[in-house]
Amino acid sequence: MSLLFSVLLLYNRRGDFYNKVKRKSTGAELMTIKEIAKLAQVSSAAVSRYMNGGYVSEEKKERIRAVIEETGYRPSVQARTLRTKRACLVGVIVPKINSESISRITEGIGQVLSERAYQMLLTITDNDPSKELEYMDLFESYPVDGIILVGTVLSSAHKEKLKKCRVPIVVIGQQTNEVSCIYHDDYGAAKELAEQIGKEMSGRIAYIGVTREDKAAGAAREDGFRDGLRAVGRELEEGCLRRASFTMESGYEQACDLLRLESDIDIISCATDTIAAGVIEAIAQLSPQRSIQVTGFGDNQFLKAVTGGIRTVHFGYQTSGVKGARLLLDMVESGKTLTTEIKLGYELL
């Protein structure tokens, strides 16, 4: 893949920026801010402020947003660029696209960008943290108004780059002190899950995590799981710990190794639902006669459809995308650099 873009996706759903509304008298014509204001029962000035990130009361904001969504109205990107001196482009860096969680995050980002007449330049790193640095460099030299990094491993080089970035940037999925970030309570979710498992099940418990360099899915979930077991008088045996990559194949391989060496395992908890899918396949092949419980993180809908569902943790991935995009655009349009930290909750399923 070239450095320019592993994938370049302009987030521009069919008709998003050129939706037309049919009217009886004149046929299909582009709607105007004045017409949006009339439908929302607000002033044209309020609609203009909403479009440009200015102050609008929550009540008016919801009315305007509802009308925009209902009519499919999209303001002219060209006119706005001339007026604001902004490119109306946001660079988004993700580790992969064949992931339900990343898809939800990207959908949330795209929803906000579309509402506010921005487009998305999407790059995929194939889970290579060094490419994240390359794409941040690339976006700094490309005319984007801001960057959203869906982070995995935040090394010292990442943190230095974040501090020196010349355009507004928001990190989603990892906690960092360098720039604004939106992340999930991975530790709390894992701890509560482990406490439930430890109380309800008496058998041997194994855990298949991911690299601890990933502070969220790796370190926080593993530490939370260990502490949750300790809270109910249980321990995670070192021989029952494995680490996989973020793939079903890796989950399968680690589960096969675990089951061959520790044949009396009763529960296998996994750092992601994708890993859990591989574990379920390994159990079906190596221990079909045993009822081994599998748990995960992510509330993967495909896995739910295939297996009927496992015990898992639901995170608001789409919400994180929405909040991250709004936070970034607020900085872009206000000209103010903020360092805001938002931790989102979870739901055990």
Rosetta blueprint (number, residue, H / E / L):
1 M L
2 S L
3 L L
4 L L
5 F L
6 S L
7 V L
8 L L
9 L L
10 L E
11 Y L
12 N L
13 R L
14 R L
15 G L
16 D L
17 F L
18 Y L
19 N L
20 K L
21 V E
22 K E
23 R E
24 K L
25 S L
26 T L
27 G E
28 A E
29 E E
30 L L
31 M L
32 T L
33 I H
34 K H
35 E H
36 I H
37 A H
38 K H
39 L H
40 A H
41 Q L
42 V L
43 S L
44 S H
45 A H
46 A H
47 V H
48 S H
49 R H
50 Y H
51 M H
52 N L
53 G L
54 G L
55 Y L
56 V L
57 S L
58 E H
59 E H
60 K H
61 K H
62 E H
63 R H
64 I H
65 R H
66 A H
67 V H
68 I H
69 E H
70 E H
71 T H
72 G L
73 Y L
74 R L
75 P L
76 S L
77 V H
78 Q H
79 A H
80 R H
81 T H
82 L H
83 R H
84 T H
85 K L
86 R L
87 A L
88 C L
89 L E
90 V E
91 G E
92 V E
93 I E
94 V E
95 P L
96 K L
97 I L
98 N L
99 S L
100 E H
101 S H
102 I H
103 S H
104 R H
105 I H
106 T H
107 E H
108 G H
109 I H
110 G H
111 Q H
112 V H
113 L H
114 S H
115 E H
116 R L
117 A L
118 Y L
119 Q E
120 M E
121 L E
122 L E
123 T E
124 I E
125 T L
126 D L
127 N L
128 D L
129 P H
130 S H
131 K H
132 E H
133 L H
134 E H
135 Y H
136 M H
137 D H
138 L H
139 F H
140 E H
141 S H
142 Y L
143 P L
144 V L
145 D L
146 G E
147 I E
148 I E
149 L E
150 V E
151 G L
152 T L
153 V L
154 L L
155 S L
156 S H
157 A H
158 H H
159 K H
160 E H
161 K H
162 L H
163 K H
164 K H
165 C L
166 R L
167 V L
168 P L
169 I E
170 V E
171 V E
172 I E
173 G L
174 Q L
175 Q L
176 T L
177 N L
178 E L
179 V L
180 S E
181 C E
182 I E
183 Y E
184 H E
185 D L
186 D H
187 Y H
188 G H
189 A H
190 A H
191 K H
192 E H
193 L H
194 A H
195 E H
196 Q H
197 I H
198 G H
199 K H
200 E H
201 M L
202 S L
203 G L
204 R E
205 I E
206 A E
207 Y E
208 I E
209 G E
210 V L
211 T L
212 R L
213 E L
214 D L
215 K H
216 A H
217 A H
218 G H
219 A H
220 A H
221 R H
222 E H
223 D H
224 G H
225 F H
226 R H
227 D H
228 G H
229 L H
230 R H
231 A H
232 V L
233 G L
234 R L
235 E L
236 L L
237 E L
238 E H
239 G H
240 C H
241 L E
242 R E
243 R E
244 A L
245 S L
246 F L
247 T L
248 M H
249 E H
250 S H
251 G H
252 Y H
253 E H
254 Q H
255 A H
256 C H
257 D H
258 L H
259 L H
260 R H
261 L H
262 E L
263 S L
264 D L
265 I E
266 D E
267 I E
268 I E
269 S E
270 C E
271 A L
272 T L
273 D H
274 T H
275 I H
276 A H
277 A H
278 G H
279 V H
280 I H
281 E H
282 A H
283 I H
284 A H
285 Q H
286 L H
287 S L
288 P L
289 Q L
290 R L
291 S L
292 I L
293 Q E
294 V E
295 T E
296 G L
297 F L
298 G L
299 D L
300 N L
301 Q H
302 F H
303 L H
304 K H
305 A H
306 V H
307 T H
308 G L
309 G L
310 I L
311 R E
312 T L
313 V E
314 H E
315 F E
316 G L
317 Y H
318 Q H
319 T H
320 S H
321 G H
322 V H
323 K H
324 G H
325 A H
326 R H
327 L H
328 L H
329 L H
330 D H
331 M H
332 V H
333 E H
334 S H
335 G L
336 K L
337 T L
338 L L
339 T L
340 T L
341 E E
342 I E
343 K E
344 L E
345 G L
346 Y E
347 E E
348 L E
349 L L
